[in-house]
Amino acid sequence: MAPICRGRVVSWTNDVDVDVMRDSGSTSCVVPTNLVRETQKTGTMSLCMLIDGTVKRYPTAIFELDTPYLSGGRVQALCMAIQCMTLS
């Protein structure tokens, strides 16, 4: 399976098609903050160690996912302002 594929972030008001990347070294699910609605936020923060070793706190939200990697059920995800660029 390709490391980047199509998937859906399912919210209670609409579905959003997204590109999904699987990081086999990650123990967390991450979603961009621009996909998070206020009703999905949990009001809690979780710690995350980044690739450079720094530890940061991020808000969490509950989502339903439909991807080749995860589907069905609710997932608690870290909400991050993600800047993505296409690699060539």
C-alpha positions as CSV (number, residue, x, y, z in Angstrom):
1,M,0.0,0.0,0.0
2,A,1.3,3.5,-0.9
3,P,2.4,5.7,2.0
4,I,0.1,8.5,0.8
5,C,-3.5,7.7,-0.3
6,R,-7.0,9.2,-0.3
7,G,-9.2,9.0,2.7
8,R,-12.1,10.8,4.5
9,V,-12.3,12.7,7.8
10,V,-15.9,12.2,8.9
11,S,-17.5,14.9,11.1
12,W,-21.0,15.2,12.4
13,T,-21.9,17.9,9.9
14,N,-19.9,17.0,6.8
15,D,-17.3,14.7,5.3
16,V,-13.9,15.9,4.0
17,D,-11.8,14.2,1.4
18,V,-8.1,14.3,2.5
19,D,-4.7,12.9,1.5
20,V,-3.6,10.5,4.2
21,M,-0.1,9.6,5.2
22,R,0.8,6.7,7.4
23,D,3.8,7.2,9.6
24,S,4.7,3.8,10.9
25,G,6.8,5.3,13.7
26,S,4.0,7.5,15.1
27,T,1.8,6.5,18.1
28,S,-0.7,9.4,17.5
29,C,-3.2,10.3,14.9
30,V,-2.8,14.0,13.7
31,V,-5.4,16.1,11.9
32,P,-5.0,19.7,10.6
33,T,-6.7,22.3,12.8
34,N,-8.6,23.7,9.8
35,L,-10.6,20.4,9.7
36,V,-11.6,20.7,13.4
37,R,-15.0,22.0,14.4
38,E,-15.6,23.3,17.9
39,T,-18.0,20.5,18.6
40,Q,-15.3,17.9,18.0
41,K,-12.8,19.4,20.4
42,T,-12.4,17.5,23.7
43,G,-11.1,20.4,25.8
44,T,-7.9,18.4,26.6
45,M,-4.3,18.7,25.6
46,S,-1.9,15.8,24.8
47,L,1.9,15.8,24.7
48,C,3.7,14.8,21.5
49,M,7.4,14.4,20.9
50,L,8.4,15.7,17.5
51,I,11.0,14.3,15.2
52,D,13.6,16.8,16.5
53,G,13.0,15.6,20.1
54,T,11.0,18.6,21.3
55,V,7.9,17.9,23.2
56,K,4.8,20.1,22.6
57,R,1.2,20.1,23.8
58,Y,-1.6,19.9,21.3
59,P,-5.4,20.1,21.6
60,T,-7.3,16.9,20.9
61,A,-10.5,16.2,19.0
62,I,-12.6,13.2,18.3
63,F,-13.1,12.1,14.6
64,E,-14.4,9.2,12.6
65,L,-12.0,8.1,9.9
66,D,-12.4,6.2,6.7
67,T,-9.0,5.5,5.3
68,P,-7.1,2.4,4.1
69,Y,-5.1,2.6,7.4
70,L,-7.9,3.3,9.9
71,S,-11.7,3.1,9.5
72,G,-14.7,2.9,11.7
73,G,-15.0,3.9,15.3
74,R,-13.9,7.2,16.8
75,V,-10.3,8.3,17.0
76,Q,-8.8,10.9,19.3
77,A,-6.5,13.0,17.2
78,L,-4.0,15.7,17.9
79,C,-4.9,19.0,16.2
80,M,-1.9,20.6,14.5
81,A,-1.4,23.5,12.2
82,I,0.1,21.5,9.4
83,Q,2.1,23.0,6.5
84,C,2.3,20.5,3.7
85,M,4.3,20.7,0.5
86,T,4.3,18.4,-2.5
87,L,7.6,16.6,-2.9
88,S,8.9,16.1,-6.4
